[in-house]
Amino acid sequence: MKQIHNPVLTGFNPDPLLFRDDEKYYLVVSTFEWLPGIRIYSSQNLANWKYETSVISESMNINFRGNPRGCSIWAPFATYHNGKYYVVYTNVNSTRVPYKDVDNYIVSANDIHGPWSKPVYINSSGFDPSIFFDGKKAYFLNVLWDYRMETHNKSCGIEMQEIDPVSFSLIGKPKKIFDGTSARKTEAPQIYKHNGYYYLMTAEGGTGLEHQETVARSTNIWGPYEVDPNTPLITSKDHPELKLQSAGHASLMETSNHEWYIAHLCTRPLPGNKPILGRETAIQKVKWTNDGWLHLANEGNLPKVDVPAPQNATPVHPVTHKFTDDLKHGLNQTYWNTLRQFSDPKWLIADSKGLLIRGGQSPQSLFDQHMIATRQCDFKVQVAVDMEYQPHTYMQLAGLSLYLDALNYALLVITVDENNDPVIELQKEVQGEFNRIKQVHINNHGQYHLEVTIDNEVARFIVDDGNGRVSLGTTDISFLSGGFTGNFIGLNVIDMHRRNSTAALFKNFSYIPF
């Protein structure tokens, strides 16, 4: 039997939305502050997935400069309806208690690769939006946020409003259709219609270890909604032995052979609940019970690592994330992302020599970092890159980074000391506390080979300056976990003397799992 091995998307790929058109299956995931935004993966068998495209591209003239960590693109919803693709998403500008500044948008396209329409603004009353087409009508759903709440200050239910399916103009007034359950933190609403019922699926319990998926139903789209007496549909709560933790935030899809599957969020934490790879995507087979409820096909409500693939699935093959890039041909979007802004020829140029990156702001900046980065998708991996660089002041640095967010990162950088002699330096910032771990003098030839070997929660840093390999030792990197994203491996150039006045040339990048 062909098997789906979970997670099907490893590394930072949260909040999955599973849907299909007439030819392929698709997974759409959150990207937060990383661009291009809203990644779409495709598959022929639900087991093997490849990067297909991104929705938020440079042509949309969108950037997230200044948005705090863990903000920007949240929980996209996607569907294929009457030959057209629709994506609904939230742009989050602030999440600090008690308010939440969010804007919800819809884009559409006649082809999965675009071009996508100009984003149409819908509302700002909450996040995790979705759209449901029902005959000639359509409905827009999202979390309802109430800043007045004194306990937990979380979502207080699900709001829905009729929406014109062509112009996307809102019709009538919004109505709260679901209060949620005692699990609280009711999010990610999606409606599916089956055998005369409207099924409302929501994520509850928060996105951590108490995460779950709740299913309710009604014969009237406006409710009232009855909760499945055997709720939740899926959870990992109170089962620390499971490989897949934090299971929840699910979406539902029927195959052409009338088999049913959900995609859901999960984590694989290192000891101490340290999900360094971030929130990942898994798939489970589900079934309809005789009394009309949706349950996991394997019985119970716990996520499984291996589940049956569809009966007519194409052959399943092993997945590897190994890749090399000579960096001479620009940014391959399968692997590379930029932070809060798209790449710009003013600071990033690819040619026959490699990739030239000019200096930008520090890794603490929310505005103008000049970094390209790729997801860490494996617990054990060695990354390496060749770099040509000659700094002129200690305010200029370039090298490899391990990056979670503006408060949590590790840097292996070439810079100079107070005598302007070249040094290799290891720095890290943990929850906002900055430390220069080690500094070693190197030659001034300007050509270096940088390596980082990650083995679960430990990273080893190596530099070859032409005179031999220099070790900067190992450090615990388990702090690069938590929050909404996962660890990225970056190439960045920092110039706090005068932006763009210095540059590093990167060549021959490799990402080799072991």
Disulfide bonds with the S-S distance in Angstrom:
none
